[in-house]
């Protein structure tokens, strides 16, 4: 997969699609659907329903991980979703601290710096 950088508006459209679209898609989804479909993050069913592809789900999850690392860098007591905490822990990007919360490891800081330099 080519590493396409997405705008905030495109991520918002992906999140909206992930929640499920009831009825007509929003203007945000409409603006971004052609590009998101072109880079294979969303797909259109024959009946017109829009859904995330596996790549789209993965991209949203990775964004949640990056946002979690940024939040933890600013505040060690920032709340994390269980799936994000598990993933970042397995990758040695965070470690639990006594009394609750997490701290970002050196590996996590290096990954975050690399992501900020090159985008996700």
Backbone atoms as SQL, in Angstrom:
CREATE TABLE atoms (id INTEGER PRIMARY KEY, chain TEXT, resi INTEGER, resn TEXT, atom TEXT, x REAL, y REAL, z REAL);
INSERT INTO atoms VALUES
  (1, 'A', 1, 'UNK', 'N', 0.847, -1.181, 0.000),
  (2, 'A', 1, 'UNK', 'CA', 0.000, 0.000, 0.000),
  (3, 'A', 1, 'UNK', 'C', 0.888, 1.237, 0.000),
  (4, 'A', 2, 'UNK', 'N', 0.658, 2.110, -0.914),
  (5, 'A', 2, 'UNK', 'CA', 1.373, 3.367, -0.961),
  (6, 'A', 2, 'UNK', 'C', 0.947, 4.194, 0.251),
  (7, 'A', 3, 'UNK', 'N', 1.887, 4.848, 0.895),
  (8, 'A', 3, 'UNK', 'CA', 1.598, 5.590, 2.111),
  (9, 'A', 3, 'UNK', 'C', 1.035, 6.962, 1.765),
  (10, 'A', 4, 'UNK', 'N', -0.267, 7.024, 1.577),
  (11, 'A', 4, 'UNK', 'CA', -0.949, 8.264, 1.240),
  (12, 'A', 4, 'UNK', 'C', -1.244, 9.038, 2.516),
  (13, 'A', 5, 'UNK', 'N', -0.865, 10.309, 2.556),
  (14, 'A', 5, 'UNK', 'CA', -1.155, 11.147, 3.710),
  (15, 'A', 5, 'UNK', 'C', -2.597, 11.648, 3.591),
  (16, 'A', 6, 'UNK', 'N', -3.335, 11.530, 4.679),
  (17, 'A', 6, 'UNK', 'CA', -4.739, 11.943, 4.681),
  (18, 'A', 6, 'UNK', 'C', -4.913, 13.238, 5.462),
  (19, 'A', 7, 'UNK', 'N', -5.869, 14.042, 5.007),
  (20, 'A', 7, 'UNK', 'CA', -6.189, 15.278, 5.712),
  (21, 'A', 7, 'UNK', 'C', -7.132, 14.977, 6.881),
  (22, 'A', 8, 'UNK', 'N', -7.284, 15.945, 7.755),
  (23, 'A', 8, 'UNK', 'CA', -8.213, 15.808, 8.880),
  (24, 'A', 8, 'UNK', 'C', -9.625, 15.564, 8.354),
  (25, 'A', 9, 'UNK', 'N', -9.994, 16.267, 7.284),
  (26, 'A', 9, 'UNK', 'CA', -11.323, 16.106, 6.696),
  (27, 'A', 9, 'UNK', 'C', -11.520, 14.677, 6.185),
  (28, 'A', 10, 'UNK', 'N', -10.490, 14.101, 5.591),
  (29, 'A', 10, 'UNK', 'CA', -10.588, 12.726, 5.099),
  (30, 'A', 10, 'UNK', 'C', -10.704, 11.735, 6.257),
  (31, 'A', 11, 'UNK', 'N', -9.954, 11.977, 7.333),
  (32, 'A', 11, 'UNK', 'CA', -10.094, 11.118, 8.514),
  (33, 'A', 11, 'UNK', 'C', -11.498, 11.245, 9.112),
  (34, 'A', 12, 'UNK', 'N', -12.031, 12.462, 9.129),
  (35, 'A', 12, 'UNK', 'CA', -13.396, 12.658, 9.636),
  (36, 'A', 12, 'UNK', 'C', -14.401, 11.862, 8.808),
  (37, 'A', 13, 'UNK', 'N', -14.214, 11.841, 7.500),
  (38, 'A', 13, 'UNK', 'CA', -15.097, 11.068, 6.626),
  (39, 'A', 13, 'UNK', 'C', -14.970, 9.572, 6.928),
  (40, 'A', 14, 'UNK', 'N', -13.743, 9.081, 7.112),
  (41, 'A', 14, 'UNK', 'CA', -13.548, 7.663, 7.453),
  (42, 'A', 14, 'UNK', 'C', -14.235, 7.314, 8.769),
  (43, 'A', 15, 'UNK', 'N', -14.097, 8.195, 9.767),
  (44, 'A', 15, 'UNK', 'CA', -14.727, 7.949, 11.068),
  (45, 'A', 15, 'UNK', 'C', -16.247, 7.915, 10.943),
  (46, 'A', 16, 'UNK', 'N', -16.782, 8.815, 10.134),
  (47, 'A', 16, 'UNK', 'CA', -18.230, 8.838, 9.924),
  (48, 'A', 16, 'UNK', 'C', -18.710, 7.554, 9.244),
  (49, 'A', 17, 'UNK', 'N', -17.955, 7.081, 8.268),
  (50, 'A', 17, 'UNK', 'CA', -18.305, 5.838, 7.577),
  (51, 'A', 17, 'UNK', 'C', -18.204, 4.668, 8.547),
  (52, 'A', 18, 'UNK', 'N', -17.193, 4.683, 9.412),
  (53, 'A', 18, 'UNK', 'CA', -17.011, 3.604, 10.386),
  (54, 'A', 18, 'UNK', 'C', -18.202, 3.524, 11.344),
  (55, 'A', 19, 'UNK', 'N', -18.751, 4.674, 11.711),
  (56, 'A', 19, 'UNK', 'CA', -19.925, 4.699, 12.606),
  (57, 'A', 19, 'UNK', 'C', -21.182, 4.189, 11.908),
  (58, 'A', 20, 'UNK', 'N', -21.187, 4.240, 10.601),
  (59, 'A', 20, 'UNK', 'CA', -22.350, 3.798, 9.835),
  (60, 'A', 20, 'UNK', 'C', -23.156, 4.987, 9.357),
  (61, 'A', 21, 'UNK', 'N', -23.491, 4.978, 8.107),
  (62, 'A', 21, 'UNK', 'CA', -24.246, 6.087, 7.514),
  (63, 'A', 21, 'UNK', 'C', -25.693, 5.674, 7.361),
  (64, 'A', 22, 'UNK', 'N', -26.549, 6.431, 7.982),
  (65, 'A', 22, 'UNK', 'CA', -27.990, 6.207, 7.858),
  (66, 'A', 22, 'UNK', 'C', -28.525, 7.228, 6.862),
  (67, 'A', 23, 'UNK', 'N', -29.054, 6.762, 5.770),
  (68, 'A', 23, 'UNK', 'CA', -29.590, 7.676, 4.772),
  (69, 'A', 23, 'UNK', 'C', -28.509, 8.244, 3.877),
  (70, 'A', 24, 'UNK', 'N', -28.663, 9.517, 3.539),
  (71, 'A', 24, 'UNK', 'CA', -27.750, 10.179, 2.609),
  (72, 'A', 24, 'UNK', 'C', -26.436, 10.539, 3.315),
  (73, 'A', 25, 'UNK', 'N', -25.287, 10.279, 2.663),
  (74, 'A', 25, 'UNK', 'CA', -23.988, 10.634, 3.249),
  (75, 'A', 25, 'UNK', 'C', -23.865, 12.147, 3.448),
  (76, 'A', 26, 'UNK', 'N', -23.076, 12.549, 4.431),
  (77, 'A', 26, 'UNK', 'CA', -22.852, 13.970, 4.702),
  (78, 'A', 26, 'UNK', 'C', -22.004, 14.599, 3.597),
  (79, 'A', 27, 'UNK', 'N', -21.919, 15.914, 3.638),
  (80, 'A', 27, 'UNK', 'CA', -21.090, 16.632, 2.674),
  (81, 'A', 27, 'UNK', 'C', -19.619, 16.230, 2.831),
  (82, 'A', 28, 'UNK', 'N', -19.201, 15.988, 4.050),
  (83, 'A', 28, 'UNK', 'CA', -17.809, 15.575, 4.312),
  (84, 'A', 28, 'UNK', 'C', -17.503, 14.261, 3.595),
  (85, 'A', 29, 'UNK', 'N', -18.391, 13.296, 3.713),
  (86, 'A', 29, 'UNK', 'CA', -18.198, 12.007, 3.040),
  (87, 'A', 29, 'UNK', 'C', -18.248, 12.211, 1.530),
  (88, 'A', 30, 'UNK', 'N', -19.183, 13.015, 1.060),
  (89, 'A', 30, 'UNK', 'CA', -19.304, 13.281, -0.368),
  (90, 'A', 30, 'UNK', 'C', -18.059, 13.903, -0.961),
  (91, 'A', 31, 'UNK', 'N', -17.482, 14.874, -0.244),
  (92, 'A', 31, 'UNK', 'CA', -16.258, 15.553, -0.712),
  (93, 'A', 31, 'UNK', 'C', -15.081, 14.606, -0.832),
  (94, 'A', 32, 'UNK', 'N', -15.015, 13.635, 0.051),
  (95, 'A', 32, 'UNK', 'CA', -13.819, 12.807, 0.155),
  (96, 'A', 32, 'UNK', 'C', -13.962, 11.393, -0.395),
  (97, 'A', 33, 'UNK', 'N', -15.163, 10.991, -0.764),
  (98, 'A', 33, 'UNK', 'CA', -15.391, 9.595, -1.136),
  (99, 'A', 33, 'UNK', 'C', -14.625, 9.162, -2.386),
  (100, 'A', 34, 'UNK', 'N', -14.486, 10.034, -3.370),
  (101, 'A', 34, 'UNK', 'CA', -13.788, 9.640, -4.597),
  (102, 'A', 34, 'UNK', 'C', -12.321, 9.304, -4.302),
  (103, 'A', 35, 'UNK', 'N', -11.631, 10.155, -3.557),
  (104, 'A', 35, 'UNK', 'CA', -10.220, 9.886, -3.245),
  (105, 'A', 35, 'UNK', 'C', -10.078, 8.689, -2.320),
  (106, 'A', 36, 'UNK', 'N', -10.920, 8.600, -1.275),
  (107, 'A', 36, 'UNK', 'CA', -10.829, 7.484, -0.334),
  (108, 'A', 36, 'UNK', 'C', -11.106, 6.160, -1.021),
  (109, 'A', 37, 'UNK', 'N', -12.002, 6.171, -1.987),
  (110, 'A', 37, 'UNK', 'CA', -12.279, 4.966, -2.768),
  (111, 'A', 37, 'UNK', 'C', -11.096, 4.658, -3.684),
  (112, 'A', 38, 'UNK', 'N', -10.509, 5.684, -4.259),
  (113, 'A', 38, 'UNK', 'CA', -9.379, 5.510, -5.166),
  (114, 'A', 38, 'UNK', 'C', -8.162, 4.906, -4.489),
  (115, 'A', 39, 'UNK', 'N', -7.953, 5.245, -3.218),
  (116, 'A', 39, 'UNK', 'CA', -6.810, 4.676, -2.495),
  (117, 'A', 39, 'UNK', 'C', -7.241, 3.476, -1.652),
  (118, 'A', 40, 'UNK', 'N', -8.425, 2.978, -1.969),
  (119, 'A', 40, 'UNK', 'CA', -8.947, 1.707, -1.443),
  (120, 'A', 40, 'UNK', 'C', -9.138, 1.673, 0.080),
  (121, 'A', 41, 'UNK', 'N', -9.607, 2.814, 0.646),
  (122, 'A', 41, 'UNK', 'CA', -9.919, 2.849, 2.068),
  (123, 'A', 41, 'UNK', 'C', -11.412, 2.658, 2.321),
  (124, 'A', 42, 'UNK', 'N', -12.221, 2.920, 1.287),
  (125, 'A', 42, 'UNK', 'CA', -13.656, 2.673, 1.372),
  (126, 'A', 42, 'UNK', 'C', -14.112, 1.954, 0.109),
  (127, 'A', 43, 'UNK', 'N', -15.279, 1.334, 0.218),
  (128, 'A', 43, 'UNK', 'CA', -15.847, 0.680, -0.971),
  (129, 'A', 43, 'UNK', 'C', -17.338, 0.967, -1.014),
  (130, 'A', 44, 'UNK', 'N', -17.886, 0.874, -2.209),
  (131, 'A', 44, 'UNK', 'CA', -19.309, 1.093, -2.435),
  (132, 'A', 44, 'UNK', 'C', -19.957, -0.233, -2.803),
  (133, 'A', 45, 'UNK', 'N', -21.027, -0.582, -2.094),
  (134, 'A', 45, 'UNK', 'CA', -21.776, -1.785, -2.426),
  (135, 'A', 45, 'UNK', 'C', -22.695, -1.474, -3.611),
  (136, 'A', 46, 'UNK', 'N', -23.216, -2.509, -4.218),
  (137, 'A', 46, 'UNK', 'CA', -24.115, -2.300, -5.359),
  (138, 'A', 46, 'UNK', 'C', -25.356, -1.498, -4.996),
  (139, 'A', 47, 'UNK', 'N', -25.793, -1.629, -3.739),
  (140, 'A', 47, 'UNK', 'CA', -26.979, -0.883, -3.310),
  (141, 'A', 47, 'UNK', 'C', -26.639, 0.548, -2.872),
  (142, 'A', 48, 'UNK', 'N', -25.363, 0.948, -3.022),
  (143, 'A', 48, 'UNK', 'CA', -24.962, 2.313, -2.716),
  (144, 'A', 48, 'UNK', 'C', -24.385, 2.515, -1.325),
  (145, 'A', 49, 'UNK', 'N', -24.434, 1.478, -0.492),
  (146, 'A', 49, 'UNK', 'CA', -23.875, 1.624, 0.862),
  (147, 'A', 49, 'UNK', 'C', -22.363, 1.773, 0.798),
  (148, 'A', 50, 'UNK', 'N', -21.854, 2.625, 1.675),
  (149, 'A', 50, 'UNK', 'CA', -20.417, 2.874, 1.745),
  (150, 'A', 50, 'UNK', 'C', -19.885, 2.178, 2.996),
  (151, 'A', 51, 'UNK', 'N', -18.766, 1.475, 2.845),
  (152, 'A', 51, 'UNK', 'CA', -18.169, 0.818, 4.010),
  (153, 'A', 51, 'UNK', 'C', -16.648, 0.946, 3.954),
  (154, 'A', 52, 'UNK', 'N', -16.028, 0.776, 5.114),
  (155, 'A', 52, 'UNK', 'CA', -14.570, 0.795, 5.185),
  (156, 'A', 52, 'UNK', 'C', -14.017, -0.522, 4.679),
  (157, 'A', 53, 'UNK', 'N', -12.900, -0.454, 3.995),
  (158, 'A', 53, 'UNK', 'CA', -12.180, -1.675, 3.628),
  (159, 'A', 53, 'UNK', 'C', -11.303, -2.045, 4.829),
  (160, 'A', 54, 'UNK', 'N', -10.653, -3.190, 4.763),
  (161, 'A', 54, 'UNK', 'CA', -9.731, -3.565, 5.835),
  (162, 'A', 54, 'UNK', 'C', -8.615, -2.529, 5.968),
  (163, 'A', 55, 'UNK', 'N', -8.155, -2.014, 4.839),
  (164, 'A', 55, 'UNK', 'CA', -7.121, -0.974, 4.867),
  (165, 'A', 55, 'UNK', 'C', -7.643, 0.292, 5.553),
  (166, 'A', 56, 'UNK', 'N', -8.893, 0.629, 5.310),
  (167, 'A', 56, 'UNK', 'CA', -9.493, 1.799, 5.944),
  (168, 'A', 56, 'UNK', 'C', -9.594, 1.626, 7.451),
  (169, 'A', 57, 'UNK', 'N', -9.991, 0.426, 7.884),
  (170, 'A', 57, 'UNK', 'CA', -10.072, 0.139, 9.325),
  (171, 'A', 57, 'UNK', 'C', -8.692, 0.229, 9.960),
  (172, 'A', 58, 'UNK', 'N', -7.695, -0.322, 9.268),
  (173, 'A', 58, 'UNK', 'CA', -6.323, -0.290, 9.771),
  (174, 'A', 58, 'UNK', 'C', -5.820, 1.142, 9.891),
  (175, 'A', 59, 'UNK', 'N', -6.100, 1.962, 8.878),
  (176, 'A', 59, 'UNK', 'CA', -5.637, 3.360, 8.888),
  (177, 'A', 59, 'UNK', 'C', -6.260, 4.125, 10.054),
  (178, 'A', 60, 'UNK', 'N', -7.554, 3.906, 10.316),
  (179, 'A', 60, 'UNK', 'CA', -8.203, 4.563, 11.457),
  (180, 'A', 60, 'UNK', 'C', -7.597, 4.096, 12.777),
  (181, 'A', 61, 'UNK', 'N', -7.321, 2.796, 12.902),
  (182, 'A', 61, 'UNK', 'CA', -6.743, 2.276, 14.124),
  (183, 'A', 61, 'UNK', 'C', -5.356, 2.878, 14.359),
  (184, 'A', 62, 'UNK', 'N', -4.544, 2.949, 13.313),
  (185, 'A', 62, 'UNK', 'CA', -3.212, 3.527, 13.447),
  (186, 'A', 62, 'UNK', 'C', -3.288, 4.994, 13.846),
  (187, 'A', 63, 'UNK', 'N', -4.269, 5.697, 13.328),
  (188, 'A', 63, 'UNK', 'CA', -4.438, 7.104, 13.713),
  (189, 'A', 63, 'UNK', 'C', -4.786, 7.201, 15.193),
  (190, 'A', 64, 'UNK', 'N', -5.650, 6.308, 15.670),
  (191, 'A', 64, 'UNK', 'CA', -5.993, 6.297, 17.095),
  (192, 'A', 64, 'UNK', 'C', -4.747, 6.036, 17.939),
  (193, 'A', 65, 'UNK', 'N', -3.863, 5.168, 17.457),
  (194, 'A', 65, 'UNK', 'CA', -2.618, 4.869, 18.177),
  (195, 'A', 65, 'UNK', 'C', -1.711, 6.098, 18.226),
  (196, 'A', 66, 'UNK', 'N', -1.583, 6.791, 17.111),
  (197, 'A', 66, 'UNK', 'CA', -0.741, 7.989, 17.058),
  (198, 'A', 66, 'UNK', 'C', -1.307, 9.066, 17.976),
  (199, 'A', 67, 'UNK', 'N', -2.614, 9.269, 17.941),
  (200, 'A', 67, 'UNK', 'CA', -3.235, 10.266, 18.812),
  (201, 'A', 67, 'UNK', 'C', -3.049, 9.896, 20.279),
  (202, 'A', 68, 'UNK', 'N', -3.093, 8.603, 20.593),
  (203, 'A', 68, 'UNK', 'CA', -2.876, 8.143, 21.969),
  (204, 'A', 68, 'UNK', 'C', -1.446, 8.432, 22.405),
  (205, 'A', 69, 'UNK', 'N', -0.471, 8.168, 21.543),
  (206, 'A', 69, 'UNK', 'CA', 0.925, 8.467, 21.880),
  (207, 'A', 69, 'UNK', 'C', 1.120, 9.962, 22.128),
  (208, 'A', 70, 'UNK', 'N', 0.498, 10.788, 21.285),
  (209, 'A', 70, 'UNK', 'CA', 0.603, 12.237, 21.475),
  (210, 'A', 70, 'UNK', 'C', -0.031, 12.656, 22.794),
  (211, 'A', 71, 'UNK', 'N', -1.196, 12.083, 23.111),
  (212, 'A', 71, 'UNK', 'CA', -1.876, 12.414, 24.358),
  (213, 'A', 71, 'UNK', 'C', -1.042, 11.998, 25.562),
  (214, 'A', 72, 'UNK', 'N', -0.439, 10.815, 25.502),
  (215, 'A', 72, 'UNK', 'CA', 0.385, 10.334, 26.620),
  (216, 'A', 72, 'UNK', 'C', 1.663, 11.146, 26.772),
  (217, 'A', 73, 'UNK', 'N', 2.180, 11.648, 25.686),
  (218, 'A', 73, 'UNK', 'CA', 3.372, 12.488, 25.751),
  (219, 'A', 73, 'UNK', 'C', 3.061, 13.766, 26.542),
  (220, 'A', 74, 'UNK', 'N', 1.851, 14.276, 26.357),
  (221, 'A', 74, 'UNK', 'CA', 1.438, 15.491, 27.051),
  (222, 'A', 74, 'UNK', 'C', 0.962, 15.210, 28.476),
  (223, 'A', 75, 'UNK', 'N', 0.328, 14.034, 28.698),
  (224, 'A', 75, 'UNK', 'CA', -0.266, 13.728, 30.005),
  (225, 'A', 75, 'UNK', 'C', -0.278, 12.219, 30.214),
  (226, 'A', 76, 'UNK', 'N', 0.535, 11.735, 31.152),
  (227, 'A', 76, 'UNK', 'CA', 0.667, 10.291, 31.397),
  (228, 'A', 76, 'UNK', 'C', -0.637, 9.649, 31.871),
  (229, 'A', 77, 'UNK', 'N', -1.578, 10.444, 32.353),
  (230, 'A', 77, 'UNK', 'CA', -2.840, 9.877, 32.827),
  (231, 'A', 77, 'UNK', 'C', -3.946, 9.955, 31.772),
  (232, 'A', 78, 'UNK', 'N', -3.584, 10.291, 30.533),
  (233, 'A', 78, 'UNK', 'CA', -4.575, 10.360, 29.457),
  (234, 'A', 78, 'UNK', 'C', -5.231, 8.990, 29.271),
  (235, 'A', 79, 'UNK', 'N', -6.558, 8.966, 29.115),
  (236, 'A', 79, 'UNK', 'CA', -7.244, 7.675, 28.945),
  (237, 'A', 79, 'UNK', 'C', -6.954, 7.063, 27.575),
  (238, 'A', 80, 'UNK', 'N', -6.831, 5.733, 27.558),
  (239, 'A', 80, 'UNK', 'CA', -6.608, 5.004, 26.306),
  (240, 'A', 80, 'UNK', 'C', -7.674, 3.938, 26.145),
  (241, 'A', 81, 'UNK', 'N', -8.080, 3.702, 24.912),
  (242, 'A', 81, 'UNK', 'CA', -8.959, 2.563, 24.630),
  (243, 'A', 81, 'UNK', 'C', -8.149, 1.299, 24.860),
  (244, 'A', 82, 'UNK', 'N', -8.810, 0.252, 25.315),
  (245, 'A', 82, 'UNK', 'CA', -8.132, -0.999, 25.655),
  (246, 'A', 82, 'UNK', 'C', -7.375, -1.581, 24.468),
  (247, 'A', 83, 'UNK', 'N', -7.970, -1.569, 23.266),
  (248, 'A', 83, 'UNK', 'CA', -7.297, -2.149, 22.106),
  (249, 'A', 83, 'UNK', 'C', -6.042, -1.364, 21.725),
  (250, 'A', 84, 'UNK', 'N', -6.100, -0.052, 21.869),
  (251, 'A', 84, 'UNK', 'CA', -4.945, 0.794, 21.562),
  (252, 'A', 84, 'UNK', 'C', -3.840, 0.551, 22.590),
  (253, 'A', 85, 'UNK', 'N', -4.203, 0.500, 23.877),
  (254, 'A', 85, 'UNK', 'CA', -3.212, 0.260, 24.935),
  (255, 'A', 85, 'UNK', 'C', -2.545, -1.102, 24.752),
  (256, 'A', 86, 'UNK', 'N', -3.328, -2.112, 24.400),
  (257, 'A', 86, 'UNK', 'CA', -2.784, -3.451, 24.191),
  (258, 'A', 86, 'UNK', 'C', -1.786, -3.457, 23.031),
  (259, 'A', 87, 'UNK', 'N', -2.159, -2.852, 21.924),
  (260, 'A', 87, 'UNK', 'CA', -1.300, -2.805, 20.740),
  (261, 'A', 87, 'UNK', 'C', -0.003, -2.045, 21.026),
  (262, 'A', 88, 'UNK', 'N', -0.126, -0.853, 21.611),
  (263, 'A', 88, 'UNK', 'CA', 1.061, -0.052, 21.884),
  (264, 'A', 88, 'UNK', 'C', 1.961, -0.723, 22.915),
  (265, 'A', 89, 'UNK', 'N', 1.355, -1.443, 23.856),
  (266, 'A', 89, 'UNK', 'CA', 2.137, -2.190, 24.836),
  (267, 'A', 89, 'UNK', 'C', 2.892, -3.341, 24.201),
  (268, 'A', 90, 'UNK', 'N', 2.226, -4.086, 23.315),
  (269, 'A', 90, 'UNK', 'CA', 2.882, -5.205, 22.619),
  (270, 'A', 90, 'UNK', 'C', 4.033, -4.725, 21.744),
  (271, 'A', 91, 'UNK', 'N', 3.904, -3.536, 21.199),
  (272, 'A', 91, 'UNK', 'CA', 4.949, -2.972, 20.338),
  (273, 'A', 91, 'UNK', 'C', 6.025, -2.244, 21.144),
  (274, 'A', 92, 'UNK', 'N', 5.911, -2.295, 22.481),
  (275, 'A', 92, 'UNK', 'CA', 6.870, -1.644, 23.395),
  (276, 'A', 92, 'UNK', 'C', 6.935, -0.132, 23.205),
  (277, 'A', 93, 'UNK', 'N', 5.806, 0.471, 22.825),
  (278, 'A', 93, 'UNK', 'CA', 5.741, 1.927, 22.675),
  (279, 'A', 93, 'UNK', 'C', 5.305, 2.593, 23.973),
  (280, 'A', 94, 'UNK', 'N', 4.616, 1.843, 24.836),
  (281, 'A', 94, 'UNK', 'CA', 4.193, 2.358, 26.131),
  (282, 'A', 94, 'UNK', 'C', 4.405, 1.283, 27.197),
  (283, 'A', 95, 'UNK', 'N', 4.512, 1.711, 28.443),
  (284, 'A', 95, 'UNK', 'CA', 4.551, 0.792, 29.576),
  (285, 'A', 95, 'UNK', 'C', 3.639, 1.350, 30.654),
  (286, 'A', 96, 'UNK', 'N', 3.016, 0.437, 31.390),
  (287, 'A', 96, 'UNK', 'CA', 2.138, 0.846, 32.487),
  (288, 'A', 96, 'UNK', 'C', 2.990, 1.386, 33.633),
  (289, 'A', 97, 'UNK', 'N', 2.473, 2.388, 34.315),
  (290, 'A', 97, 'UNK', 'CA', 3.157, 2.936, 35.480),
  (291, 'A', 97, 'UNK', 'C', 2.368, 2.603, 36.730),
  (292, 'A', 98, 'UNK', 'N', 3.080, 2.533, 37.838),
  (293, 'A', 98, 'UNK', 'CA', 2.431, 2.228, 39.107),
  (294, 'A', 98, 'UNK', 'C', 1.408, 3.303, 39.430),
  (295, 'A', 99, 'UNK', 'N', 0.261, 2.885, 39.899),
  (296, 'A', 99, 'UNK', 'CA', -0.792, 3.836, 40.232),
  (297, 'A', 99, 'UNK', 'C', -1.720, 4.142, 39.073),
  (298, 'A', 100, 'UNK', 'N', -1.508, 3.482, 37.960),
  (299, 'A', 100, 'UNK', 'CA', -2.376, 3.682, 36.786),
  (300, 'A', 100, 'UNK', 'C', -1.738, 4.592, 35.754),
  (301, 'A', 101, 'UNK', 'N', -2.223, 4.489, 34.554),
  (302, 'A', 101, 'UNK', 'CA', -1.700, 5.292, 33.459),
  (303, 'A', 101, 'UNK', 'C', -0.553, 4.591, 32.744),
  (304, 'A', 102, 'UNK', 'N', -0.010, 5.285, 31.779),
  (305, 'A', 102, 'UNK', 'CA', 1.064, 4.745, 30.951),
  (306, 'A', 102, 'UNK', 'C', 2.105, 5.814, 30.720),
  (307, 'A', 103, 'UNK', 'N', 3.286, 5.378, 30.364),
  (308, 'A', 103, 'UNK', 'CA', 4.320, 6.310, 29.941),
  (309, 'A', 103, 'UNK', 'C', 4.845, 5.846, 28.579),
  (310, 'A', 104, 'UNK', 'N', 5.219, 6.806, 27.767),
  (311, 'A', 104, 'UNK', 'CA', 5.735, 6.512, 26.430),
  (312, 'A', 104, 'UNK', 'C', 7.211, 6.135, 26.566),
  (313, 'A', 105, 'UNK', 'N', 7.593, 5.026, 25.951),
  (314, 'A', 105, 'UNK', 'CA', 8.985, 4.567, 25.992),
  (315, 'A', 105, 'UNK', 'C', 9.819, 5.338, 24.976),
  (316, 'A', 106, 'UNK', 'N', 11.124, 5.141, 25.044),
  (317, 'A', 106, 'UNK', 'CA', 12.017, 5.770, 24.075),
  (318, 'A', 106, 'UNK', 'C', 11.645, 5.313, 22.655),
  (319, 'A', 107, 'UNK', 'N', 11.343, 4.022, 22.501),
  (320, 'A', 107, 'UNK', 'CA', 10.935, 3.492, 21.196),
  (321, 'A', 107, 'UNK', 'C', 9.657, 4.193, 20.723),
  (322, 'A', 108, 'UNK', 'N', 8.723, 4.415, 21.642),
  (323, 'A', 108, 'UNK', 'CA', 7.487, 5.112, 21.302),
  (324, 'A', 108, 'UNK', 'C', 7.733, 6.544, 20.876),
  (325, 'A', 109, 'UNK', 'N', 8.647, 7.234, 21.580),
  (326, 'A', 109, 'UNK', 'CA', 8.975, 8.620, 21.212),
  (327, 'A', 109, 'UNK', 'C', 9.643, 8.668, 19.839),
  (328, 'A', 110, 'UNK', 'N', 10.528, 7.701, 19.570),
  (329, 'A', 110, 'UNK', 'CA', 11.186, 7.657, 18.260),
  (330, 'A', 110, 'UNK', 'C', 10.169, 7.407, 17.149),
  (331, 'A', 111, 'UNK', 'N', 9.241, 6.483, 17.388),
  (332, 'A', 111, 'UNK', 'CA', 8.213, 6.189, 16.382),
  (333, 'A', 111, 'UNK', 'C', 7.335, 7.408, 16.142),
  (334, 'A', 112, 'UNK', 'N', 6.965, 8.088, 17.220),
  (335, 'A', 112, 'UNK', 'CA', 6.120, 9.277, 17.085),
  (336, 'A', 112, 'UNK', 'C', 6.839, 10.376, 16.304),
  (337, 'A', 113, 'UNK', 'N', 8.124, 10.564, 16.579),
  (338, 'A', 113, 'UNK', 'CA', 8.909, 11.567, 15.847),
  (339, 'A', 113, 'UNK', 'C', 8.971, 11.215, 14.369),
  (340, 'A', 114, 'UNK', 'N', 9.159, 9.921, 14.064),
  (341, 'A', 114, 'UNK', 'CA', 9.220, 9.471, 12.674),
  (342, 'A', 114, 'UNK', 'C', 7.867, 9.683, 11.981),
  (343, 'A', 115, 'UNK', 'N', 6.795, 9.367, 12.678),
  (344, 'A', 115, 'UNK', 'CA', 5.457, 9.536, 12.109),
  (345, 'A', 115, 'UNK', 'C', 5.174, 11.008, 11.848),
  (346, 'A', 116, 'UNK', 'N', 5.543, 11.864, 12.790),
  (347, 'A', 116, 'UNK', 'CA', 5.304, 13.300, 12.590),
  (348, 'A', 116, 'UNK', 'C', 6.137, 13.845, 11.435),
  (349, 'A', 117, 'UNK', 'N', 7.312, 13.264, 11.218),
  (350, 'A', 117, 'UNK', 'CA', 8.167, 13.713, 10.115),
  (351, 'A', 117, 'UNK', 'C', 7.649, 13.255, 8.766),
  (352, 'A', 118, 'UNK', 'N', 7.066, 12.046, 8.710),
  (353, 'A', 118, 'UNK', 'CA', 6.661, 11.471, 7.431),
  (354, 'A', 118, 'UNK', 'C', 5.162, 11.318, 7.255),
  (355, 'A', 119, 'UNK', 'N', 4.381, 11.458, 8.316),
  (356, 'A', 119, 'UNK', 'CA', 2.940, 11.298, 8.223),
  (357, 'A', 119, 'UNK', 'C', 2.546, 9.834, 8.248),
  (358, 'A', 120, 'UNK', 'N', 1.224, 9.612, 8.445),
  (359, 'A', 120, 'UNK', 'CA', 0.713, 8.242, 8.421),
  (360, 'A', 120, 'UNK', 'C', -0.270, 8.100, 7.287);
